[in-house]
Amino acid sequence: MNNDNKALFIFGFVFYFIGDLATTYIALINGIPEKGFIRVMGSPDLADMVITKVIFFTALYFLIMFLEKRDNYLCGAVLGLVVGMGMTVTWMNALVIMEYLG
């Protein structure tokens, strides 16, 4: 993975993986149910969230490697979307927690 894509991947990992799991953990501890998750799981807990995100980031890594080998310039766009989604999800979770606890 080249340096630009590696930086975006790490940035996306921090916001989407760590940020979302941290806010999910805080929410679950305070009794806020996890909603909007994959409907197959009845009431997901933190372990389900970790497994889902590990699978997602593993697939994302292999997608970026696949695109880089073919000199495709969509790598930055895909990683930028993941970073944006991660920032949005983390911020929205934090706002819900602040509203619930406040």
Secondary structure, DSSP 8 states (H G I E B T S, - for coil): --HHHHHHHHHHIIIIIIIHHHHHHHHHHTT----SS-TTSSS--HHHHHHHHHHHHHHHHHHHHHHHHTT-TTHHHHHHHHHHHHHHHHHHHHHHHHHHH-
